[in-house]
């Protein structure tokens, strides 16, 4: 099925939709109901998101402008128009963030003994301590770089924080420009001062001063005999996208390593941030020295690089954070933990291998409410150590450092099992980590492959082959999230453990597609991109359209990270116009206009922004009162449908379908962390009625699991 592209007036620019999402993230920081240190965290996330947005999306648009490309986006804007519009939308948001940090966050933290001071606010004892710290811990690693006829303007690396200083030679009266790079990688951004120097009673919990100010007020030691006339701070963001054409690289690993080196140094400057007090003459030195365009200049009223506020989460002030959440072991797996075998009080026969449990029934997992370690990692660990397991195959898109899954794969290979890991080297901003794992796995005897030419492998799939009663049985895990222990604690994701033969055979053929020369064109139950997912999704929507036209009603519910694909959006508009009820839960970009009378009035969209990052994808279709439900790795974006390898699996067990329906209802009824998308594309946060109970879906889920209510 091929659908016409959606008309430009009915399509929201994807870049502006992303900015709208990041505005909702910032709103969490600005919300007085958010605990103080969580406010700092969300402000840091806002900044970190912006960095990536500039390095990838803005960089891509700038490259199009420089190449003379004037082709319009789906909403009718040229690349240049998009860049100018992006700036117009971002400037007020950055001002809001800085205003919150200076006027609210810092002041309120003082009430709890946290003093984030400027250098000039330090008392004499604190200043003496800081100056001594500078000489012993900072001064030796600094390299001042002068700019003159003998010294060209130095290269300024990506995301680096720097000091621009003007120095006067007293003997000649000549003024010179110099740049000093702040050593952020090796020294904490906020230098902590011993609390007993404060003179405040009771002693502060935490006193700190920005590292760049420590350096700036000690510049005289870097330039002895010279007079420091002025100093200003600036920060640079460069093009850091690493989209490589596989066919041009004989060795993908080598090509990625070269690309990573370029990213660390950076491509073209796409953003120059300067403190607001920097005079125009110094700005012009930077613009000329780094070949920056005026429209890429952002003046900041406050500290640059507020992503470093993440560090405040380490403070021992639990009352200023969300209550800690530790997931539980899925009830069905409570007797399937290897640690039981080490407990002398538990009889060996009480232990049930995870494979015996999966054989009886599919297991639907929901992280972080159910522990990743005692489910997915337990599955891999038992597979690695089980003498009946013949082989393990896995796709690795992003994984954590010191990953238990990597350790299990290595152990399995050492036990003589056939182990294959598809490591996606092009997982953006995780390339270096993945190269490291790929090399370690290869040295351990694991078969490592890098996927299909021209496609990113984004599937979250595991296949375990076990010999049982002289025949082979396969067990699978298909999920919505990465095999990453760290992010499993802060992302919401779903996963399915199953021994269904059709799913197993589909995964066998999918892995053959990934590792060989297979041109697989169909699968039994899985919807796989780029082969069957787009057509499968279109067919499921078309069936609801047909049911609505024939008077049987139509209903679609879907939860995802992003809805961008014009053809899918066009089809959803068509479905709305024939009466299909469409309820969408979309965390990030949504390029569809909901609730437009006579056009999309049957479509509603909400976004959930809470303590956990909503990452699960659920697709629910009423199917004339016989619901079909899918979970998987794909969002409805052209890249996911056409340029990535993705896998979406049906959920077969009736009670698990009902569980996912209840989960969708929980999100749709959220009245605290849900944002309703308006017909003009803007979002309004829901506010609980003063006389009604507050419903936060994520907190309700925490409560449910803590009460040991089973997930399915």
SEFI-58346 format. One record per residue (C-alpha): residue in three letters; z, y, x. Coordinates in steps of 0.02 Angstrom, whole numbers, plus 50000, padded with zeros to 5 digits. Each point is the difference from the previous one (the first is absolute). Example, Ala and Ser with C-alpha at 12.3 -4.5 7.8 and 13.67 -1.06 7.14 Angstrom:
<rs>
   res       w       v       u
   ALA   50390   49775   50615
   SER   49967   50172   50069
</rs>
This chain:
<rs>
   res       w       v       u
   UNK   50000   50000   50000
   UNK   49952   50169   50070
   UNK   50075   50154   49919
   UNK   49934   50176   50013
   UNK   50102   50117   50109
   UNK   50126   50105   49904
   UNK   49948   50179   49966
   UNK   50072   50125   50124
   UNK   50099   50094   49866
   UNK   50092   49839   49957
   UNK   50046   49955   50179
   UNK   50146   50073   50099
   UNK   49970   50035   50184
   UNK   50085   49860   50097
   UNK   50067   50115   50135
   UNK   50081   50115   49872
   UNK   50067   49849   49908
   UNK   50080   49941   50163
   UNK   50077   50173   50025
   UNK   50070   49987   49824
   UNK   50080   49835   50047
   UNK   50078   50075   50156
   UNK   50062   50146   49893
   UNK   50095   49870   49896
   UNK   50075   49933   50161
   UNK   50055   50176   50048
   UNK   50074   50021   49826
   UNK   50122   49860   50042
   UNK   50060   50104   50147
   UNK   50017   50156   49894
   UNK   50089   49911   49857
   UNK   50186   50043   50005
   UNK   50038   49830   49923
   UNK   49936   49915   50158
   UNK   50140   49966   50126
   UNK   49994   50123   50146
   UNK   49946   49882   50138
   UNK   49872   49923   49883
   UNK   49933   50177   49975
   UNK   49976   50009   50189
   UNK   49914   49830   49997
   UNK   49877   50050   49864
   UNK   49962   50163   50091
   UNK   49963   49897   50156
   UNK   49887   49883   49899
   UNK   49907   50151   49932
   UNK   49968   50061   50178
   UNK   49953   49829   50065
   UNK   49878   49976   49856
   UNK   49922   50169   50037
   UNK   49974   49955   50183
   UNK   49904   49844   49952
   UNK   49902   50095   49867
   UNK   49940   50126   50130
   UNK   49965   49868   50133
   UNK   49892   49897   49882
   UNK   49942   50088   49842
   UNK   49987   50179   50060
   UNK   49924   49940   50164
   UNK   49867   49906   49902
   UNK   49956   50152   49896
   UNK   49990   50111   50156
   UNK   49884   49874   50082
   UNK   49888   50008   49847
   UNK   49996   50190   50006
   UNK   49956   49998   50185
   UNK   49862   49874   49967
   UNK   49926   50118   49871
   UNK   50035   49883   49855
   UNK   50000   50091   49834
   UNK   49999   49849   49884
   UNK   50128   50027   49863
   UNK   50146   49886   49959
   UNK   50016   49913   49832
   UNK   50081   50158   49929
   UNK   49860   50113   50063
   UNK   50076   50081   50156
   UNK   49918   50012   50170
   UNK   50102   49951   50154
   UNK   50027   50185   50043
   UNK   50057   50041   49823
   UNK   50121   49855   50008
   UNK   50074   50062   50165
   UNK   50029   50174   49930
   UNK   50075   49932   49839
   UNK   50114   49883   50097
   UNK   50069   50147   50097
   UNK   50030   50101   49841
   UNK   50102   49857   49928
   UNK   50099   49958   50157
   UNK   50061   50172   50053
   UNK   50122   50025   49853
   UNK   50066   49822   50018
   UNK   50038   50025   50185
   UNK   50088   50163   49956
   UNK   50106   49908   49870
   UNK   50048   49867   50128
   UNK   50051   50128   50131
   UNK   50096   50104   49873
   UNK   50096   49845   49946
   UNK   50044   49955   50179
   UNK   50057   50174   50052
   UNK   50088   50059   49844
   UNK   50065   49843   49917
   UNK   50005   49842   50105
   UNK   50077   50076   50157
   UNK   50129   50100   49902
   UNK   50054   49856   49891
   UNK   50014   49881   50148
   UNK   50125   50120   50079
   UNK   50118   49963   49856
   UNK   50001   49820   50058
   UNK   50027   50038   50185
   UNK   49817   49994   50052
   UNK   49949   50156   50097
   UNK   49815   50017   50043
   UNK   50008   50156   50107
   UNK   49878   50112   50089
   UNK   50032   50027   50185
   UNK   50050   50180   49970
   UNK   50137   49943   49880
   UNK   50090   49898   50134
   UNK   50169   50059   50062
   UNK   50025   50021   50190
   UNK   50071   49824   50024
   UNK   49858   49919   49903
   UNK   49870   50104   50091
   UNK   50072   49951   50169
   UNK   49997   49816   49952
   UNK   49820   50013   49937
   UNK   49942   50090   50156
   UNK   50080   49867   50110
   UNK   49918   49866   49892
   UNK   49833   50086   50025
   UNK   50017   49996   50188
   UNK   50052   49817   50010
   UNK   49902   49918   49858
   UNK   49849   50108   49960
   UNK   49951   50111   50146
   UNK   49941   49859   50116
   UNK   49872   49934   49876
   UNK   49919   50167   49955
   UNK   49833   50055   50070
   UNK   49958   50184   49974
   UNK   49813   50032   50000
   UNK   49935   50173   50042
   UNK   49836   50068   49934
   UNK   49897   50111   50114
   UNK   49835   50001   50092
   UNK   50055   49853   50107
   UNK   50082   49905   49857
   UNK   49896   49971   49841
   UNK   50086   49987   49832
   UNK   50094   49833   50001
   UNK   49961   49859   49880
   UNK   50128   49999   49859
   UNK   50027   49825   49933
   UNK   50006   49946   49819
   UNK   50160   50041   49902
   UNK   50080   50076   50154
   UNK   50126   50141   49985
   UNK   49975   50137   50129
   UNK   50060   50168   50063
   UNK   49879   50141   50033
   UNK   50083   50121   50119
   UNK   49949   50165   50077
   UNK   50067   50027   50176
   UNK   50002   50158   50105
   UNK   49985   49999   50189
   UNK   50121   50141   50053
   UNK   49909   50026   50165
   UNK   49824   50019   49934
   UNK   50039   50053   49822
   UNK   49875   49869   49941
   UNK   50034   49908   49838
   UNK   49956   49815   49989
   UNK   49992   49871   49863
   UNK   50080   49828   50019
   UNK   50022   49848   49890
   UNK   50150   49882   50003
   UNK   49992   49835   49905
   UNK   50161   49943   49915
   UNK   50045   49820   50050
   UNK   50025   49935   49823
   UNK   49967   49817   50040
   UNK   50144   49983   50123
   UNK   50131   50123   49937
   UNK   50065   50019   49821
   UNK   49925   50147   49905
   UNK   50173   50063   49953
   UNK   50116   50003   50151
   UNK   50176   49954   49946
   UNK   50145   50104   50067
   UNK   50177   49928   50020
   UNK   50097   50052   49843
   UNK   50157   50053   50097
   UNK   49903   50149   50072
   UNK   49972   50078   49830
   UNK   50170   50084   49982
   UNK   49990   49955   49815
   UNK   50145   49909   49918
   UNK   49978   49868   49938
   UNK   49871   49948   50129
   UNK   49820   49985   49939
   UNK   49928   49827   49969
   UNK   49839   50049   50087
   UNK   49942   50156   50092
   UNK   49824   50011   50068
   UNK   49870   50125   50060
   UNK   49810   49977   50003
   UNK   49936   49933   50165
   UNK   49861   50129   50013
   UNK   50128   50141   49991
   UNK   50102   49920   50139
   UNK   49845   50004   50109
   UNK   49944   50173   49946
   UNK   50165   50085   50044
   UNK   50001   49918   50172
   UNK   49821   50042   50047
   UNK   50062   50109   50144
   UNK   50041   49840   50096
   UNK   49820   49943   49982
   UNK   49930   50164   50065
   UNK   50121   50062   50135
   UNK   49970   50177   50058
   UNK   49900   50041   49844
   UNK   50051   50095   49845
   UNK   49986   49907   49834
   UNK   49935   50132   49881
   UNK   49961   49900   49842
   UNK   49999   49821   49937
   UNK   49930   49922   49841
   UNK   49983   49823   49933
   UNK   49841   49913   49946
   UNK   49945   49826   49947
   UNK   49829   49920   49999
   UNK   49924   49866   49887
   UNK   49839   49916   50054
   UNK   49871   49884   49925
   UNK   50078   49827   50019
   UNK   49890   49888   49892
   UNK   49948   49838   50083
   UNK   49861   49938   49888
   UNK   49894   49899   50121
   UNK   49832   49921   49967
   UNK   50033   49818   50043
   UNK   49819   49963   50044
   UNK   50003   50132   50135
   UNK   50148   49921   50088
   UNK   49978   49841   50100
   UNK   50188   49978   50010
   UNK   50093   50069   49850
   UNK   50168   49987   50088
   UNK   49936   50102   50147
   UNK   49919   50126   49885
   UNK   50161   50022   49902
   UNK   50101   50028   50159
   UNK   49878   50134   50055
   UNK   50011   50079   49828
   UNK   50190   49998   50003
   UNK   49998   50093   50166
   UNK   49887   50130   49921
   UNK   50118   50014   49851
   UNK   50152   50028   50110
   UNK   49906   50139   50086
   UNK   49909   50047   49841
   UNK   49830   50058   49945
   UNK   49956   50170   49933
   UNK   50144   50112   49945
   UNK   50011   49997   49810
   UNK   50161   50101   49980
   UNK   50093   50126   50106
   UNK   50177   50039   49941
   UNK   50087   50151   50074
   UNK   50166   50082   49962
   UNK   49980   50152   49890
   UNK   50062   50123   50131
   UNK   49860   49957   50122
   UNK   49897   50160   50024
   UNK   49814   49994   49965
   UNK   49954   50029   50183
   UNK   50090   49838   50049
   UNK   49924   49909   49852
   UNK   49829   50052   50062
   UNK   50038   49929   50173
   UNK   50038   49832   49919
   UNK   49849   50008   49885
   UNK   49884   50038   50144
   UNK   50082   49878   50120
   UNK   49991   49853   49880
   UNK   49842   50049   49904
   UNK   50094   50011   49835
   UNK   49927   50078   49844
   UNK   50097   50136   49912
   UNK   50006   49899   49837
   UNK   50092   49860   50094
   UNK   50144   50116   50045
   UNK   50163   49980   49904
   UNK   50142   50124   50026
   UNK   50169   49918   49970
   UNK   50160   50094   49954
   UNK   50122   49880   50083
   UNK   50004   49843   50106
   UNK   49838   49910   50038
   UNK   49988   49813   49975
   UNK   50132   49969   49868
   UNK   49957   49814   50003
   UNK   50141   49990   50128
   UNK   50125   50024   49859
   UNK   49989   49811   49984
   UNK   50129   49994   50140
   UNK   50135   50071   49886
   UNK   50003   49837   49903
   UNK   50095   49924   50147
   UNK   50151   50110   49965
   UNK   50153   49902   49937
   UNK   50009   50097   49837
   UNK   49969   49867   49869
   UNK   50054   50116   49859
   UNK   49846   50106   50038
   UNK   49880   49853   49983
   UNK   49944   49882   49864
   UNK   50118   49855   49979
   UNK   49946   49863   50120
   UNK   49897   49861   49924
   UNK   49994   49824   50068
   UNK   49887   49882   49906
   UNK   50051   49827   49942
   UNK   49923   49830   50031
   UNK   49888   49951   49856
   UNK   50105   49887   49889
   UNK   49872   49861   50002
   UNK   50009   49998   50192
   UNK   50189   50006   50017
   UNK   50006   49815   50051
   UNK   49848   50014   50114
   UNK   50072   50095   50148
   UNK   50000   49917   50171
   UNK   50169   50072   50039
   UNK   50072   49878   49872
   UNK   49966   49860   50124
   UNK   50120   50083   50122
   UNK   50139   50015   49871
   UNK   50110   49846   50015
   UNK   50074   50032   49827
   UNK   49830   49972   49919
   UNK   49932   49824   49982
   UNK   49828   49973   50073
   UNK   49931   49935   49834
   UNK   50044   50167   49918
   UNK   49868   50086   50106
   UNK   49829   50008   49917
   UNK   49853   50040   50112
   UNK   49902   50152   49945
   UNK   49848   49889   49978
   UNK   50087   49888   49874
   UNK   50048   50154   49899
   UNK   49824   50073   50003
   UNK   49926   49831   49946
   UNK   50102   50007   49841
   UNK   49954   50176   49949
   UNK   49917   50159   50060
   UNK   50125   50127   50069
   UNK   49974   50185   49964
   UNK   50090   50110   50127
   UNK   50045   50184   49984
   UNK   50051   50095   50157
   UNK   50113   50087   50049
   UNK   50106   49938   49855
   UNK   49972   49823   50063
   UNK   50015   49976   50186
   UNK   49840   49983   50102
   UNK   50099   49907   50135
   UNK   50060   49861   49885
   UNK   49832   49978   49912
   UNK   49840   50039   50096
   UNK   50079   49988   50173
   UNK   50091   49842   49947
   UNK   49834   49927   49941
   UNK   49920   50034   50170
   UNK   50152   49941   50098
   UNK   50012   49835   49906
   UNK   49813   49975   50022
   UNK   50018   50030   50188
   UNK   50138   49869   50018
   UNK   49947   49870   49870
   UNK   49922   49848   50088
   UNK   49892   49967   49846
   UNK   49915   50171   50011
   UNK   49830   49983   50084
   UNK   49940   50180   49998
   UNK   50040   50180   49958
   UNK   49878   50141   49967
   UNK   50050   50181   49971
   UNK   49926   50175   49988
   UNK   50098   50134   50093
   UNK   49960   50180   49955
   UNK   50163   50085   50048
   UNK   50153   49912   50067
   UNK   50163   50059   50074
   UNK   50054   50001   50181
   UNK   50105   49848   50045
   UNK   49922   49917   49848
   UNK   50081   49834   49946
   UNK   49831   49950   49931
   UNK   49915   50021   50168
   UNK   50140   49900   50081
   UNK   49977   49861   49871
   UNK   49812   49993   50028
   UNK   50027   49985   50187
   UNK   50128   49863   49973
   UNK   49881   49907   49885
   UNK   49863   50004   50131
   UNK   50122   49937   50131
   UNK   50041   49855   49882
   UNK   49816   49952   50005
   UNK   49951   50064   49828
   UNK   49832   50080   49967
   UNK   50041   50184   49979
   UNK   49875   50136   49960
   UNK   50043   50184   49984
   UNK   49874   50129   49945
   UNK   50064   50161   50080
   UNK   49922   50158   49931
   UNK   49979   50111   50151
   UNK   49943   50145   49893
   UNK   50160   50020   49897
   UNK   50010   50189   50016
   UNK   50142   50061   50113
   UNK   50056   49819   50032
   UNK   49857   49954   50116
   UNK   50105   50002   50158
   UNK   50135   49891   49922
   UNK   49870   49876   49937
   UNK   49913   49989   50169
   UNK   50167   49957   50078
   UNK   50032   49862   49872
   UNK   49823   49933   50016
   UNK   50018   49978   50187
   UNK   50172   49919   49984
   UNK   49937   49879   49868
   UNK   49848   49952   50102
   UNK   50107   49963   50153
   UNK   50105   49883   49892
   UNK   49853   49896   49941
   UNK   49973   50082   49830
   UNK   49818   50018   49948
   UNK   49979   50188   49979
   UNK   49850   50074   49911
   UNK   49960   50178   49952
   UNK   49914   49981   49833
   UNK   49829   50034   49928
   UNK   49879   50122   50082
   UNK   50000   50167   49912
   UNK   50150   49962   49888
   UNK   50186   50028   50016
   UNK   50102   49848   49952
   UNK   50135   50066   49885
   UNK   50050   49839   49910
   UNK   50182   49943   50004
   UNK   49977   49812   50005
   UNK   50078   49845   50078
   UNK   49937   49821   49990
   UNK   50110   49854   50055
   UNK   49925   49826   50008
   UNK   50123   49855   49990
   UNK   49973   49812   50010
   UNK   50085   49915   49853
   UNK   49982   49815   49958
   UNK   49844   49980   50107
   UNK   49912   50149   49923
   UNK   49996   50185   50033
   UNK   50080   50126   49883
   UNK   49986   50187   50022
   UNK   50128   50135   49962
   UNK   49956   50183   49986
   UNK   50077   50172   49999
   UNK   49898   50143   49928
   UNK   50082   50169   49999
   UNK   49980   50186   49974
   UNK   50089   50052   50160
   UNK   49990   49976   50187
   UNK   50092   49865   50094
   UNK   50119   50129   50068
   UNK   50188   49972   50000
   UNK   50039   50185   50017
   UNK   49891   50069   49861
   UNK   50049   49857   49884
   UNK   50169   50087   49983
   UNK   49927   50167   49944
   UNK   49835   49954   49914
   UNK   49993   49917   49830
   UNK   49882   49852   50009
   UNK   49961   49840   49905
   UNK   49953   49830   50068
   UNK   49954   49830   49933
   UNK   50047   49833   50080
   UNK   49897   49859   49925
   UNK   49932   49826   50028
   UNK   49866   50012   49866
   UNK   49847   49905   50064
   UNK   49876   50131   49941
   UNK   50090   50141   50090
   UNK   50019   49892   50155
   UNK   49814   49958   50002
   UNK   49956   50182   49975
   UNK   50105   50048   50150
   UNK   49924   49861   50106
   UNK   49829   50072   49962
   UNK   50059   50180   50023
   UNK   50065   49961   50174
   UNK   49835   49913   50041
   UNK   49913   50159   49942
   UNK   50112   50102   50115
   UNK   49984   49890   50155
   UNK   49825   49927   49992
   UNK   49827   50036   49935
   UNK   50036   49957   49818
   UNK   49908   50102   49868
   UNK   50119   49952   49861
   UNK   49939   50076   49837
   UNK   50127   49934   49874
   UNK   50181   49946   49986
   UNK   50090   49897   49870
   UNK   50147   50111   49956
   UNK   50014   50138   50129
   UNK   49909   50166   49987
   UNK   49943   50037   50176
   UNK   49925   50161   50069
   UNK   49866   50037   50045
   UNK   49930   49844   49913
   UNK   50071   49985   49824
   UNK   50137   50130   49976
   UNK   49896   50146   49937
   UNK   49901   49893   49877
   UNK   50159   49911   49948
   UNK   50093   50162   49963
   UNK   49851   50070   49906
   UNK   49987   49841   49896
   UNK   50185   50006   49954
   UNK   49983   50181   49943
   UNK   49839   49962   49905
   UNK   50087   49859   49908
   UNK   50132   50122   49937
   UNK   49860   50118   49947
   UNK   49916   49860   49904
   UNK   50163   49949   49917
   UNK   50031   50180   49946
   UNK   49825   50017   49929
   UNK   50022   49841   49899
   UNK   50166   50056   49929
   UNK   50111   49886   50104
   UNK   50079   50145   50093
   UNK   49997   50030   50185
   UNK   50139   50037   50122
   UNK   50003   50021   50190
   UNK   50150   50031   50109
   UNK   49984   50021   50187
   UNK   50112   50050   50144
   UNK   49925   50048   50167
   UNK   50008   50122   50145
   UNK   49838   50090   49963
   UNK   49858   50011   49872
   UNK   49849   50082   50081
   UNK   49847   49892   49965
   UNK   49875   50101   49892
   UNK   49922   49846   49919
   UNK   50167   49928   49946
   UNK   50056   50171   49937
   UNK   49839   50015   49899
   UNK   50033   49830   49922
   UNK   50180   50047   49958
   UNK   49937   50158   49914
   UNK   49881   49892   49899
   UNK   50142   49883   49955
   UNK   50107   50145   49941
   UNK   49862   50066   49889
   UNK   49986   49835   49904
   UNK   50188   49992   49974
   UNK   50066   49898   50146
   UNK   50178   50054   50040
   UNK   50015   50026   50188
   UNK   50168   50026   50087
   UNK   49990   50033   50186
   UNK   50141   50010   50128
   UNK   49924   50079   50157
   UNK   50110   50055   50144
   UNK   49873   50100   50098
   UNK   49822   50060   49972
   UNK   49930   49996   49824
   UNK   49828   50076   49975
   UNK   49995   49969   49812
   UNK   50047   50130   49868
   UNK   50110   49921   49866
   UNK   50035   50059   49823
   UNK   49842   50103   49970
   UNK   49965   50006   49814
   UNK   49845   49902   49951
   UNK   49975   49940   50178
   UNK   50153   49922   50081
   UNK   50133   50026   49868
   UNK   50048   49815   50005
   UNK   50038   50006   50186
   UNK   50171   50046   50068
   UNK   50048   50010   50184
   UNK   50172   50008   50080
   UNK   50054   50004   50182
   UNK   50167   49930   50059
   UNK   50076   50082   50155
   UNK   50170   49929   50045
   UNK   50106   49932   50141
   UNK   49879   49855   50025
   UNK   49815   50025   50029
   UNK   49909   49921   49853
   UNK   49871   49886   50081
   UNK   49974   49855   49879
   UNK   49837   49981   49904
   UNK   50001   49923   49827
   UNK   49850   49986   49883
   UNK   50040   49949   49820
   UNK   49869   49970   49865
   UNK   50048   49962   49818
   UNK   49851   49881   49976
   UNK   50022   49990   49810
   UNK   50186   49956   50010
   UNK   49975   49874   50141
   UNK   50042   50111   50150
   UNK   49923   49978   50170
   UNK   50101   50071   50144
   UNK   49953   50021   50183
   UNK   50090   50059   50157
   UNK   49927   50031   50172
   UNK   49960   50110   50146
   UNK   49866   50117   49929
   UNK   50003   50172   49925
   UNK   49852   50059   49896
   UNK   49913   50097   50136
   UNK   49823   49978   50070
   UNK   50070   49947   50169
   UNK   50108   49864   49922
   UNK   49864   49937   49884
   UNK   49852   50010   50118
   UNK   50053   50019   50182
   UNK   50156   49893   50017
   UNK   50046   49819   49979
   UNK   50127   49997   49859
   UNK   50074   49862   49892
   UNK   50071   50013   49824
   UNK   50077   49847   49919
   UNK   50031   49960   49818
   UNK   50179   49966   49945
   UNK   49996   49840   49897
   UNK   50180   49961   49948
   UNK   50035   50076   49826
   UNK   50177   50055   50045
   UNK   49936   50085   50157
   UNK   49869   50093   49899
   UNK   50139   50055   49883
   UNK   50105   50054   50148
   UNK   49858   50111   50064
   UNK   49978   50073   49827
   UNK   50185   50043   49994
   UNK   49983   50076   50173
   UNK   49856   50110   49942
   UNK   50103   50053   49849
   UNK   50144   50046   50113
   UNK   49889   50116   50101
   UNK   49916   50074   49847
   UNK   50170   50041   49924
   UNK   50069   50084   50157
   UNK   50063   50175   49955
   UNK   50065   50058   50169
   UNK   49879   49954   50140
   UNK   49841   49991   49895
   UNK   49872   50140   49999
   UNK   49880   50017   49854
   UNK   49823   50046   50045
   UNK   49933   50139   49889
   UNK   49824   50016   49932
   UNK   49962   50133   50132
   UNK   50050   49883   50142
   UNK   50169   50078   50035
   UNK   50164   49903   49992
   UNK   50164   50037   49911
   UNK   50158   49907   50045
   UNK   50090   49920   49855
   UNK   50175   50065   49965
   UNK   50130   49895   49910
   UNK   50055   50071   49833
   UNK   50179   50064   50019
   UNK   50050   49886   49857
   UNK   49909   49845   50064
   UNK   50030   49877   50140
   UNK   49913   50023   50167
   UNK   49874   49863   50037
   UNK   49949   49981   50183
   UNK   49893   49846   50015
   UNK   50043   49965   50181
   UNK   50187   50018   49971
   UNK   49990   49890   49846
   UNK   49914   49867   50103
   UNK   50135   50011   50133
   UNK   50131   49978   49863
   UNK   49908   49852   49925
   UNK   49993   49905   50164
   UNK   50179   50042   50043
   UNK   50048   49921   49835
   UNK   49905   49845   50059
   UNK   49875   50006   49859
   UNK   49856   49889   50056
   UNK   49835   50082   50042
   UNK   49896   49884   49894
</rs>
